[in-house]
Amino acid sequence: MRRRSSGELEGEVLAALWSTDRPLTPVEIQLEIGGGLAYNTVHTILKRLCDKGLVLREADGRRGAYRPAKDAAELTAQAMHDALDRGPDPIAALRRFVTGLSVEEERTLRDLLSRGPV
C-alpha cells in the first residue's frame, strides 16, 4: 500500500467534509476516505486542520464532529491571494496566470470583471 503525504491526506479529509452538508465524525471520515487509514491518523489530520483554521470541531457526543471552515472555492481563492502576496511582482504573476487560462475560464473572468466589484 502506497503511503500518502500529510498534505494529500489533508486534501482527502477536506474533500470528504466538502462532499456533505453536515459535520462528520472521525469514523465517518475514515470510512469515506477508505484505504485502510487508521482512526488515529484521521484524528491527527483533523487536529492539524483545526490548528490551521481549515476545519471546525462541533460537539457531538464525546467524539465530536467536524466541518470545513471554508468551502473549496473560498480556500482556493485564499491560496491564490496568498501566492500573489508572497511574490516579488504580483502583477507579473497575475499576467502569467491569466495567459494560462482555458477559453471557458477566460470567458468567465471577463464576465466577472465586466460586472465590477461584487
Residue pairs with C-beta under 8 A, 6 or more apart in sequence:
1 35
1 36
4 12
4 35
6 45
6 48
9 33
9 37
9 41
9 45
10 45
10 48
10 49
10 54
12 33
13 29
13 33
13 42
13 45
13 46
13 49
13 55
14 49
14 54
14 55
14 68
14 72
14 75
16 24
16 28
16 29
16 32
16 33
17 24
17 29
17 55
17 66
17 67
17 68
18 68
18 71
18 72
19 32
22 65
22 67
23 58
23 60
23 65
23 66
23 67
24 32
24 65
24 66
24 67
25 60
25 63
25 64
25 65
25 66
26 39
26 42
26 43
26 46
26 63
26 66
27 39
27 63
28 65
29 42
29 46
29 66
30 37
30 39
30 42
33 42
46 55
46 57
46 66
49 55
49 66
50 56
50 57
50 66
53 69
54 68
54 69
54 70
54 75
55 66
55 67
55 68
55 69
56 66
56 67
56 68
56 69
57 64
57 65
57 66
58 64
58 65
58 66
58 67
68 75
70 78
80 97
83 93
84 90
84 93
84 94
87 93
98 106
98 109
101 109
